Amino acid sequence: MKLDILLATVSGYLAAFGVVDRPQTPKIRDYVIEHVRIPGGASGVTLDAELTLPAGNAPVPGIVLITGSGPQNKNEELVGHKPFLVLSDHLTRSGFGVLRFDDRGVGDSTGDFTTATARDLASDAAAALSYLKAHPGILPGKTGYLGHSEGGYIAPIAQTMSAADFHVYLAGPALPLIPDVMAVQVEDIARAEGSSEKTIAQETRLVADITDALAKTENVEELKTSIPAILERSGATASQIKDNVAIWATPWARAYVHHKPRPLLEALDIPVLALFGEYDLQVSAKENAPVMEAALKHPASRTQVLEGLNHLFQPTSTGRVSEYLKIRTTIDPTALNAMTDWLKVVTAETKP
């Protein structure tokens, strides 16, 4: 049982303490930096955020960054990489205002992440966009959401609460998380890490069993009994059971088993850029890109699979999760340039 393969490992701390160099992490940020605290999407939620703006007085287009799954800080930090810090630096130097924030209950943000569903997280992103629209340094008619991974699920929900003028999805799924994305993810990661076909079949079955439990169970307390029973039958260790119960016996998981992303994507009447990595083992480009392309209706929308990149948009030839730590690049320039080239077109005064 390897459903814990995506959980934090000790190796990640090596990068965090500087053993592995991260050359893209900005050392000098010579632009406007504002530390702000903004109301979140619910009572008792205050988001600790940073807004970066290009130097000068003219208002610019603005973007809210939405993190991927799990409790994330404003840099979306993992295994020593700070993707959202790198991304905000690149976008700000390219002429955009960028607002990024600690998830509720993370860092200096208040609230409880453990009880939050995708809709709750979307309400925080929507509150952040409302703040951005009202900022004097931002053009209120040229604002957008940029979501990575689960952030691609959250942005279309947030759109129904506070409407943006464009979206960008980095490895944003177009298929349901449970079971579609998870089933392919577990199979692809296990195969890349050298698991036997028997083990892969067992893990795929485990995803199906957990999906069934989530769909049938009425409340989280029941899941705290049914999920461990499923994991025990699969041969999981006590540690694996504890870690997976923390993920699956939650309001977050119960909500996602019923979440259908495609209708929300089809309802968007704004431009969307959806980028996928060719070797993404967490959100399969092969499975998700065609569905995304078919769902997006605006003529300026674009779906693109970037060659040789993984789920974090790092260069790779395998996509293996265990390589995230070892790869020095945080976000490949190909992905950064694809974003800014498209954004400059859709936010131009005169659109083609």
Residue pairs with C-beta under 8 A, 6 or more apart in sequence:
1 202
1 203
1 206
1 231
1 234
1 235
1 236
1 237
1 240
2 186
2 189
2 190
2 193
2 195
2 199
2 203
3 186
3 203
3 206
3 207
3 236
3 240
3 244
4 239
4 240
4 243
4 244
5 189
5 190
5 193
5 321
6 189
6 282
6 321
7 243
8 78
11 79
11 325
12 78
12 79
12 80
12 325
14 20
14 80
14 325
15 22
15 79
15 80
15 81
15 325
16 79
16 80
18 80
20 80
20 325
20 326
20 328
21 328
22 80
22 81
22 82
22 328
22 330
23 328
23 329
24 86
24 329
24 330
24 331
25 82
25 85
25 86
25 330
26 85
26 86
26 89
29 52
29 89
29 92
30 55
31 52
31 53
31 54
31 55
31 92
31 93
32 52
32 53
32 54
32 55
32 137
33 50
33 51
33 52
34 50
34 51
34 52
34 53
35 48
35 49
35 50
36 49
36 50
36 51
36 131
37 46
37 47
37 48
37 49
37 108
38 46
38 47
38 49
38 101
38 127
38 128
38 131
39 45
39 46
39 47
39 127
39 131
40 46
40 47
40 104
40 109
40 110
40 111
40 123
40 124
40 127
41 120
41 122
41 123
41 124
41 125
41 126
41 127
41 161
42 104
42 111
42 120
42 123
42 124
44 110
44 111
45 104
45 109
45 110
45 111
45 124
46 109
46 110
46 111
47 101
47 102
47 104
47 109
47 124
47 127
47 128
48 74
48 101
48 102
48 107
48 108
48 109
49 74
49 99
49 100
49 101
49 102
49 128
49 131
50 74
50 88
50 99
50 100
50 101
51 97
51 98
51 99
51 132
51 135
51 137
52 88
52 89
52 92
52 97
52 98
53 60
53 92
53 97
53 137
54 60
54 92
54 93
54 95
54 96
54 97
59 136
59 137
59 138
59 139
60 95
60 96
60 97
60 137
60 138
60 139
61 95
61 96
61 97
61 138
61 139
61 142
61 143
61 144
61 343
61 347
62 96
62 97
62 98
62 99
62 132
62 133
62 135
62 138
62 139
62 142
62 143
62 144
63 91
63 96
63 97
63 98
63 99
63 143
63 144
63 145
63 146
63 168
63 343
64 99
64 100
64 125
64 128
64 129
64 132
64 143
64 144
64 145
64 146
64 164
65 74
65 76
65 84
65 87
65 88
65 98
65 99
65 100
65 101
65 146
65 147
65 148
65 151
66 121
66 125
66 145
66 146
66 147
66 148
66 151
66 154
66 155
66 158
67 76
67 84
67 103
67 148
67 150
67 151
68 76
68 148
68 149
68 150
68 151
69 149
69 150
71 103
71 105
71 106
71 113
72 102
72 103
72 106
73 102
73 103
73 106
73 107
74 84
74 85
74 100
74 101
74 102
74 107
75 82
75 83
75 84
75 85
75 100
76 82
76 83
76 84
76 148
77 85
78 324
79 324
79 325
80 325
81 312
81 324
81 330
82 330
83 148
83 312
83 330
83 331
84 100
84 148
86 330
86 331
87 98
87 146
87 331
87 336
88 98
88 100
90 331
90 336
90 340
91 98
91 339
91 340
91 343
92 98
94 340
94 343
94 344
95 344
96 343
96 347
97 132
97 135
97 137
97 138
99 128
99 131
99 132
101 109
101 124
101 128
102 108
102 109
103 109
103 113
103 121
103 124
104 110
104 111
104 112
104 113
104 116
104 120
104 121
104 124
105 111
105 112
105 113
105 114
105 116
106 113
114 250
115 250
115 251
116 251
116 252
117 251
117 252
117 254
117 255
117 256
118 150
118 153
118 154
118 157
118 252
118 255
118 256
118 259
119 157
119 255
121 154
122 154
122 155
122 157
122 158
122 161
123 158
123 161
125 145
125 147
125 154
125 155
125 158
126 158
126 161
126 162
127 162
129 143
129 145
129 158
129 162
129 164
130 162
132 138
132 143
133 140
133 143
133 162
134 140
139 347
141 165
142 165
142 166
142 347
143 164
143 165
144 164
144 165
144 166
144 167
144 168
144 343
145 151
145 155
145 158
145 159
145 164
145 167
145 168
146 155
146 167
146 168
146 169
146 170
146 339
147 153
147 154
147 155
147 167
147 168
147 169
147 170
147 172
148 169
148 170
148 171
148 172
149 170
149 171
149 172
149 173
149 282
149 283
149 311
150 173
150 177
151 169
151 170
151 172
152 169
152 170
152 171
152 172
152 173
152 274
153 172
153 173
153 177
153 259
153 261
155 164
155 167
155 169
155 172
156 167
156 261
156 264
156 265
156 267
156 268
157 264
158 164
159 167
159 264
159 268
159 270
160 264
163 270
164 270
165 270
165 346
165 347
166 270
166 271
166 272
166 273
166 343
166 346
166 347
167 268
167 270
167 271
167 272
167 273
168 272
168 273
168 274
168 275
168 339
168 342
168 343
169 272
169 273
169 274
169 275
169 292
170 275
170 313
170 335
171 275
171 276
171 277
171 280
171 282
171 283
171 311
171 313
172 274
172 283
172 292
173 181
173 261
173 283
173 288
174 261
174 262
174 265
174 274
174 288
174 289
174 291
174 292
174 295
175 181
175 261
175 262
175 287
175 288
175 291
176 256
176 259
176 260
176 261
177 256
177 259
178 207
178 210
178 211
178 214
178 253
178 256
178 257
179 207
179 208
179 211
180 287
181 283
181 284
181 287
181 288
182 207
182 211
183 204
183 207
183 208
184 284
184 287
185 281
185 282
185 283
185 284
186 200
186 203
186 204
186 206
186 207
187 200
187 203
187 204
188 281
188 284
188 319
189 281
189 282
189 320
189 321
190 199
190 200
190 203
191 200
192 281
192 318
192 319
192 320
192 321
193 320
193 321
193 322
195 203
202 234
206 230
206 231
206 234
209 230
210 227
210 230
210 248
211 257
213 223
213 226
213 227
213 230
214 223
214 248
214 253
214 254
214 257
215 257
215 258
217 223
217 226
217 254
220 249
220 250
220 251
220 254
223 245
223 248
223 249
223 250
223 253
223 254
224 245
224 249
227 244
227 245
227 248
227 249
228 241
228 245
231 240
231 241
231 244
231 245
232 241
236 244
247 253
262 291
262 295
265 272
265 292
265 295
265 296
266 295
266 296
266 297
268 296
268 297
268 298
269 297
269 298
270 298
271 298
271 300
271 301
271 346
272 296
272 298
272 301
272 302
273 301
273 302
273 304
273 338
273 339
273 342
273 343
273 346
274 289
274 292
274 293
274 296
274 301
274 302
274 303
274 304
275 304
275 305
275 306
275 313
275 335
275 338
275 339
276 283
276 285
276 288
276 289
276 292
276 303
276 304
276 305
276 306
277 285
277 305
277 306
277 309
277 310
277 311
277 312
277 313
277 319
277 335
278 285
278 305
278 306
278 307
278 308
278 309
278 319
279 308
279 309
279 310
279 316
279 317
279 318
279 319
280 309
280 310
280 311
280 319
281 310
281 311
281 319
281 320
281 321
282 311
282 321
283 311
285 305
289 303
289 305
292 303
293 303
296 303
300 345
300 346
300 351
302 342
304 338
306 313
306 332
306 334
306 335
306 338
308 315
308 316
308 317
308 332
309 315
309 316
309 332
309 334
309 335
310 316
310 319
310 323
310 324
310 327
311 319
311 321
312 324
312 330
312 331
313 331
313 332
313 335
314 323
314 324
314 327
314 329
314 330
314 331
314 332
315 327
315 329
315 332
316 323
316 327
345 351
345 352
